[in-house]
Amino acid sequence: MFDNLSERLQNTFRKLRGEGKLSEKNIKDGLREVKLALLEADVNYKVVKQFINNVQEQAVGQDVLKSISPGQQVVKVVYQELINLMGEPFKKPVLAQEPPTVIMLVGLQGSGKTTTSAKLARRFKQDGHFPMLVAADPYRPAAARQLNILADQLGVEFFGEPKPRSLVKTCKKALKHARQKAIEVVIIDTAGRLHIDQDLMKELVELRNAINPNYIWLVADALTGQEAVNVAKGFQDAVGIDGLILTKLEGDARGGAALSIRSVTGKPIKFMGMGEKLDALEPFHPERMASRILGMGDILSLVEKAEDMYSKDNAQDLQQKLMSNRFTLEDFRTQLVQIKKMGPLENLFKMLPGAGNLKMPKGAQLDDKQLVHTQAIIDSMTVEERRSPKIINGSRRRRIAQGSGTSVQEINKLLKQFTQMQKMIKKLPKLKAGFGRKRGLPFM
């Protein structure tokens, strides 16, 4: 996501920061590079023009040109304008005082509405609410069945009819069912349709007027670039939308839709889909996204991902094991599983400040497959071997290699790395005690 744009912008600002003194000319030259980078990222040309004008107006001001670090000031201006471009800070949806809160998802066929419906239900359930998924797509074969399966996986309520004759009647029945079951949030998965198909858009308008949803959110495929912006404008003009959910952002290296859609429609991006799994839906924070684009990382999102995976009790248990030198290969495997749940290593790495400027050592790479291999090796060990790796002799290593589909060399490498990790962990209490003495703090 935004890989190409981020690299271009960081290179441009690196040159500006390298200048001892900035003038209107080199600022304009730099902004010309920014303009090209945005256009290459498939950002709407009208949005680019307005963005550059806003930045230039501030960047050539006296406060910037006469500041101690004008290069940094220009970056600050661009950062703020990127935030303004992408909208206001994220706010959780406000639930209706009289349940249920009704959310209607609309969009083109293939944009990911059904999966996104389930992802939303998962988020509401995590927040302690009772959601229900409603199948309102009579045109796509097995659409209701797919939504039903996803609802079962999540353990949430589902409502659908085998052969719905009227979408309005189906959705009214669903709302009646929701009130009887004390459902708090109803998520309606409507059929995909072209924004230029007047008959199908009229159907959405009739449904909207009949059920009066609290929110209408457009699910748009970020990979379609500027077409996603055109689709959003079409749905906004025909039906009216309250916000957007951009899907497939994990595969969009340009990100033009995310930067254009708020400015063109006037509606905020609420969430972004970052993968196929049901936990791959993230709130859209403009300030964090601007920080990622400029290579400043996104520590808050990284912390939130970790908090989702780790409970307080698990974290305290891990800390106790580390401090008492009881960290085993079983514990190591548990950590690997948690890291895998947080998403691809490359995405996690990019959330670190300055990660875009770091160069990996020659031959080193962030390979998620290595995590899978490591877990397979540990899974092929006995409980005794995981708890006491010292007993793993030559014959045991050959057995583990055969069971995990790896080589003895890989087993040796893992055991060596784990031994080094244990040695490092043993130093932690000493370091902590030393820190306490130096600072006059009690040993904790």
N, C-alpha and C positions, 0 to 999 in steps of 0.2 A: 504494500500500500504506500503510495506516494514516493516510491524508491527513486524514480528518475527525477522527479521534481525536487525532492530533498537534496539529492546529490548536486544538482545544478545550482540550487540556491546557496548551499553551503560553500561551494567553490567560488561563487560570486562574492559572498560576504567575506570570505577569507581574503580575497584580493583587496576589498575595501578596507578591512581592518589592517592590512599590511601597508596601507598608505599612511605616511607620516601626517599629512594634512589633507583634508577633503575640500574639494571645491564643487561648485555647481556642475562643472563639466564631468568630473569623474563620478559624481553621484548619478548624473543622468546616464552616463555610460553603463554604470552598474545596474540601473533600473531597466535599461534596454535589455540586458541579459535576463533580468527577472521577468520581463514581459515575454521574451522568447520561451523561457522555461515554463511559464504558465500556459502559453498557447500550445506548446508541445504536450503539456499535461492534459490537453483537451478541455481547458477551462473556456467558458463562453467568452467570445471576443469582446462583447460589450462589458462584461464583468471585469475582464482584464483591463480594459481602457479606464474604467472608473477607479479600479484598484490602484493602478499606476499613478493616476492623477492625484488621488488622495495621499499616497505615499510621498510623491514628489513635492507636493505642497508643504508637507511637514518636514521632509528631509533636507530641503534647501533653506530652511528657516535659520535664523541667527542662533537659536538655542542649540541646534545640532552642529552647525559649522564652527562655532566658537567653543564647543564643549571640549573637555580634556580627551575624551575618546569618541570622536565623531563616528567611527566605524561601528562601534557598539550601539550608538544612538540610532543609526540607520536600521540596524537589526531590530532594535526595540520598536521602532515605528512600524516596520514590516510585520513584526509579531502581533502588534495590537490591531493592525488592519486585517490580518488574517483572521483574528478572532471576530472582528466586526463582520467580516465577510461570511463567516460560517454560522453566525447567530448568537443568541443569548445563552447563558449557562444552562446546563441540563437541570431539569426539574422533574421529579417523579410525577406521574399522572395523578391528579387529584381525583379520588374516588367520590362517587355520588353519595349524598347524605342518605338517600333512600336506595338501597341496593336493588338490582344489580347495576354496576357500571358497564355500559355497553361499548365495546370497541369493534368497529367494522374495518376490516382490512380489505383494500382494493388494490388493483394493479393488473399488469399484463400477465398472460399465461406464461409460466416458466420463470417468473421473477422470484419464486420461493415463498409464496404466501402461506402455503400449508405448513411447511417446516417452521416458518417465522411465527405462525399462530401458536404452535407447540412451544417454541422458545419463549414467547411472551408468557404463556401459561406457567411455564417453569419458573420464570422470574417472579410472577405474582405469588405463586405457591411458596417460594423461598422467603418472600416478605411476609408470610403468614396469612395470606388471603386464600379464598376458595374460588378458583377459576373454573369455567366450563368452556369447552370448545364446541362450536356449532358448525356443522357442515352445511354450507350454502352454495355448493357448486354442483348443479345437476348436469353439467355438460361434460366434465372430464370423467372418463370411466375410472371407477375405484377411488375417486377423490375422497368420498366419505369414509371408505374402508381405511385409507391411509391415515386420515385424521383420527379415526377410532383407535387404530394401533398405537399412534403416538400418545393419545390420551391414556391408554392402558399403561404404556411405559412410564408415564409421569405420575400415574395414580390420580388423575383428575377426571371430573365429570365430562361426559360427551353427550351431544344430542344431534341426531341426524335421522333422516327418513330414507328408506330404500329407494323410493321413486317419488320425490317431491313434485307436486303439480304446481305449486305456487311458492316462490321464495318468501313472499310476504307472510303467507300463512305459516310456513315452516318456522320462520324466525319469531313470529308471534307466539307460536307454541313453545319454542325454546325459551322465550322470556318468561312465559307462564310457568314452565317447568323450573326455571332458575329461581323464581320467587318462592315456589313451593319447597325447594331444596335449600333455601337460604344461601344461594350462590352469590358471591360478592362481585365477581367480574365475569362477564360474558364476552368471549372473543369470537367474532363471526368471520369465518373464512369464505369469502365470496369467490365466484368464478372469475378466472382471468378473462380480460377483454381488451380489445384495442381501443385506445382513446378516441379514435376516429369513427368507431362503430356507434352510430347514433342510437340504434335500437337497444343495444346492450347497455349503453350509458343511461338511457332512459329507465331501464330496469333498475339500475343502481339508485337513481333519483327517487323512484317509487319506493324502494326499500328504505332509503334514508328517511323519506317523509312518513313512512308507516311506523317505523320503530324508534325514530328520533335518537340515534346513538349519541353517546357523550363525546366520542372521538371517532373521526374517520382518518385512518392512517394509510398512506400510500406506500406499498412495498415496491421498491424500484431496484433493478439490477444495475449495480455500479459499473459493470463491465461494458454496458452499452454506451457509456460516455455521454456525449451531448444528447443522444436520443433519450436518455433517462430524464434529462431536463425538459425536453419537449413533451414527454409522457406526463411528467409532473404538472406542467402547465395545462395540458389537455384535461387531466382529471380535476385540477383546481377550477378551471373555467366551467366544466360540465357538472361536477358533483359538489365541489368544495371539499377541501381536505384541511385537517388540523395539524398535520405533521407528516414526516416521512421516515421510513426505515430503509436504509440502503443495505442491500445484500451483496455478497461475494466481494466485499472489500479486501479480503485476504488475497485475492488474485488480481487486484487492480493496482498496477505499478504506477499509474498516472494520477488517478484521483480527481479528474476534472469535474465529474458529476458532484462530488461532495463539496467542491469549492464553488460551484455555480448554482446549485439548485436552490439554496436558501435565498440568494439574491434575486433570482428570476421569479420564484413563486411567492416569496415573502413568508414561507412556512419553514419552521425549524426541522432539522434532522433530529429525531428522537433517539433512535437506536441504530446500530450498525451490525450486520451479520458478518462474522469473521470465520465461518466454516460451516460444515454440514452438521456437526454434533449439536445436540440440544442445549448445551451450555455455551455455545459460541455466539452469544448475542450480548453486545456491550452498549452501555449508554454512550451517547455521542456528546463529548465535552469539547466544545470549540477551542478552549484555551489549552487543553492537553494535546489536541490534534495539531494546533499551531506549533506547540513545543516540539512535537515529533517531527514535523515537517522541517523545522529549522535545526534539527539535530541536537536539541536540548533534552531529549529523553522524555519519559513519562513515568516517573517514579510512583505517583499516586495510583495509576491504573495497575502497575505491577504489584503494589502493596495490596490493592483490593483483590486481585487475582489470588494472591497468597492467602488472604483472609478467607476467601471462599473455600479454599482447599483445606486449610488447617483450622481445627478448633483450638480454643485456648488450652483445653486439657491436653491435647496432643502435643502442643508446643511446649508446655511445661514438662511433660513426660520426656520429650526429646532433650530438653535442656538438662534435666536431671541425669539422663543417661550419658550425655556428653561430659558433664562435669564430674561424673563418678567413673569415667572410663568404661562404661558398659555398652558402648555403641557397637552393635554387631552387624553382620551382613544382612540379617533379617531387617534391622532398622534401616540399613542402607537401601534395601529393596523397597521398603515403604516410602522412603523419600523419592526414589526414582518414579514410583507410580504417581505420587502427588505432582511431581514436576511435569510428567507427561500430560496430566489432566489440565495443567495451566496453558497448554498450547505449544506450538512449534518453538524450538529453542531460538531460532532466528528472530521470531517476533518478540520473544522475551528479551533477547539481547538488545534489540533496537530501542527498548524502553529505558535503557540505561543512559544517563546523560553523557554525551560525547561519544556514544558508541559508533555513530556514523563516521567519526574521524579516526577510529581505531583500525589498525590493519592486523588481521590475523597472522600469526606466524606461518611461515612457509610449510605447507602440508597439513596445517590445522584447519579444521572446519567444524561448523556446528551441525552435526549429523544426528537427527532424531533416531536413525536406525541403530546407532551405537547404544542408545538407551535400551532399545528392544533386545539387542544382543546381550547386554549386561544383565538385564532381568532374566533372560533365558538361562544364562549361566548359573545365576543364583538359584533359580527355580529347579535346576537339575541337581542341586546339592541336597543332602539330607539335613534335617533340623540340626543334628549334632555338628555337621560341617559348617553350617552357617554361623553357629554360635562359637565354634572353635576352629577357625580356618587353619590353625597350625597343624591339625591332624591330616590335612589334605596332602597325601604323598603322591608319588608318581602314578600308581595304578588308579587312585581316586581321580586324579586330574584327567586321565584318559577316559574314565567313565563319564565324568562331567562333560568333557568335550564332545563325546559321542551323543550324550543325551541332549545337549543344547544345540547341536549342529554347528559347533565352532571348533577351534583348534586348541591344542595344549598351550601354544604360545599365547593365545588370547586369555586362557585361564591364568597363566603365569603373570600376564600383564595386569589383570584385574586384581589378583592377590597382592601383587607388589604395590599397586596404587592404594589398596585398602590398608596395607601395613603402614605406608607413609602417612595416610590420613589418620590412623590411630596414634602414630607418634606425635603428629601435630596436635591432635585432640588432648593428649596427655599434658601438653604444655599449657593448655587453657587455664586450669586452676592456678598454676604458678603465676601466669601472667595477671590473672585477676587479683590474686593476693598481693602481687607487687604493685598493681595499680592502686589497691586500697591503702597500702602503706604510704605510698608517695603522696596520695591525696588526703591522707588522714581519714580515710573512710573505713568503716567496719567491713570485715570479710563477709560476703553474702553467699 
